[in-house]
């Protein structure tokens, strides 16, 4: 039987810049393999190969996708073996504090013909500079979009019934029982990302094994993220393992909380990750109905429509910049592809895959 695969992101392209939660995602690792090499040298392909092998052996694993191109992997986490395989470029220095973890760097540099690469060095430098400039522009654009979102939220924040919001929070906190875990773990991840092709989320995958799913509906500013933060705190106080999923646009905001031992997920189910109940155990919690003054939508219909249009236009502009970054990254991959001996990459990948899979037995 194939193992369960959970899909998520361990970083994002956000209004606060490129974020990184690899240290939280891989906490408790016994062994970490860090793949070192240029773009297009086969790192993601190796991770995917190992991920497929782990799944075929029936082990559960987390597949962490690249937030620019979600079709490729930045990392693999195998909880049962406490083993991770990660693209070193993606995680940067996230594991500097992992003093009790065996960290093994697997370099792909010997597969790259440096002599053939020499004529491209000036172009490579220019592309890297252009990528950094475009990432900065994307961050600025996302931040501008976030400020528009703040304006959108204000129409509802000014009309929220705080007593009602507190009541909803207490109802949800009552679902979280005391646990007796000696070392409960809170893991911070992302359920979605702003990618070069638009918003991508894995909400349905992450929650499909759970018995109860609460789809939180509402408007911007109706208290969804604040409520989730309080629920996280309650789960930690009651010594539960908690999966905390941050917003891929505003990492200070939360989109979902999962309590694995309770089979419970509570998540923001509004655009750009809007989903609807589809099975027993699913329910809707409408924060607009429960917490916002009746008639707010109607009272500010024109103003809200205007700010919503501004937000959509600004988000499209931000995503367009990420598409430009993707084009530049693809050029890097093409250059390295021309000077990389993939038979050597294949040999490295085969040995690493065998090594990892042998540790699952």
Number of C-alpha atoms within 10 A of each C-alpha: 8 13 15 16 19 19 21 28 30 30 28 28 25 24 23 16 19 15 16 21 18 24 19 16 25 28 19 16 20 16 18 21 20 21 25 18 20 19 18 20 25 23 29 21 17 23 26 20 15 22 27 16 18 23 17 14 15 14 21 20 23 21 23 25 23 22 29 22 20 21 9 17 25 28 31 26 23 22 17 10 18 16 22 25 30 26 23 21 15 19 19 11 12 15 17 9 9 16 8 10 16 13 18 12 15 19 16 21 15 12 20 21 14 14 9 14 15 11 10 14 13 9 13 18 11 11 17 15 12 16 19 12 13 18 20 15 16 27 22 17 21 26 21 17 23 20 14 19 18 16 18 22 18 15 20 24 19 13 16 22 16 14 10 14 20 14 13 16 19 15 10 16 18 10 12 19 14 13 16 10 11 8 9 16 16 19 18 23 26 30 27 28 29 25 21 22 14 17 17 19 20 16 24 15 14 17 19 13 13 17 15 18 22 20 22 22 22 21 20 20 23 28 23 25 20 14 18 24 18 16 22 24 13 19 25 18 12 16 20 25 21 21 21 21 25 26 22 30 24 18 20 12 16 25 27 27 22 23 19 16 12 16 14 20 22 22 27 24 23 16 10 14 17 14 16 15 13 8 10 9 12 15 16 14 17 17 21 23 13 17 23 25 14 13 10 16 17 9 11 13 11 11 12 20 13 12 17 16 12 15 21 14 12 19 22 14 16 26 22 17 19 25 20 17 23 18 14 18 19 14 17 19 16 14 20 24 17 14 18 23 16 16 10 15 21 15 12 16 23 14 10 19 21 12 12 21 16 9 9 15 8
